Amino acid sequence: MSSGTRYKAALVGFLLALPGAALGETVAGATLPDDAVKVGEHRFKVARSYEETVKFYRQVYGPRYRRRPIADLPSVKAVHIENPDARPGRWEGLNVYELKGETRVFVVVRER
């Protein structure tokens, strides 16, 4: 087993042990919270709050994954998380947003 493989296995084990970092399914390689429910193509409703969802993604994707606000209004909050390792067929970014009291995640998939 290479040191890179051991590192990745240790990282996954660490993330699974974090409180509140229950990992769900993946879409194009992007990890979703375990409470995510599909509501459309690459769109998911999350039962937790916007703040909890953003915290989840801070734990899963560290500082190497840049975040930038895309909306901060009284009626909607949104942040984009950029994947620095995006390649065709994989996730390019995540849009986490809250609208009308519901938290949603949209997985932006890089076109082939």
N, C-alpha and C positions, 0 to 999 in steps of 0.2 A: 504494500500500500504506500503510495507516494505521500510526501509531507503535505502537498496541496489537498489531496483527498482526505487525509486525517484532519486537516484544518477545517475543511468544509463540513465533515461529519461532526466535529466538535462544535462548530458554530450552530449547526442545526439543533444539536442537543441543547446548547445554551439557550437558543431562542424558544424552544419548546418549554424550557423550565421557567421562563419569565412569566410573572403573573400578568394576566390579561393579554398575553400574546398567543392565544390559541389560534393556530394556523388552520385555515380552511383549504379549499381547493385552489388551484392555480389556473390562470387563463393566460396563454401565450407566455408562460413562465412567471407571471406576476402573482404574488401571493395575496389571497383575500382573507379577511377575517372569517372565523368559523361560522359566524352568524349571517354571512352574506347570502342573499336570495336573488337569483337571476330574475330580472324584470325586462330584459331586452338583450339585444346582441351586445356583448361586452359591458352591459350595465347591470349593476347590482344594488339592491337596497340592503342597508346594514341596520340592525336593530339598535346598536349603540349610538351614543351622541357623536356629533361632529368632532368635538374635542377628544373624545375617547378614540375615535377612529384615526385622527391625526397622530395621537400618541402611539397607537398600535403601529402605524407606519414608521414613526421615528425609531421604535424598537426593532422592527423587522429590517428596515432599510436605514442604515446609519447616515452620517453626515456626507458621505460620498455621493449620495443621491440628492441633488439640489432640489430645493422647494421654492416655489414662487407663488405669491398670492395672485389669483386671477379674478377674485371678487371679494369685497368686504363691505357689504351693504346691510342695512337693518333686516332686509328680507332674504338675503342670500350670503353665505360664506363659501369660499372655494379656494383650494390650493392645488397646484400642479406639482407632481413629483416626477422628476426626470430620471430616466434610466441611462446611466453613462455607458452601459454595455449593450445598448440596443443594436440589434441586427435584424435583417429581414425575417419576418414571421414571428418575431418576439415583441414583447411590450416595449413601447417607446416611452410611455409615461402613464401616470395615473392622475385622474382628476377626482379629488375628494370634495364633495360639496354638500351643503345643507340647504334645503329649500322647503318652506312650509313645514318645518319641524321634522323633516325626514332626511336622513343621511344616505347619500348614494356614492358609489364608486364607479367611475367609467374607466375602462382599460383601453388606452390608445395603443393600437397594434401597428407596428411599422410594416408598411406594404412591401411585398416581395419585389 
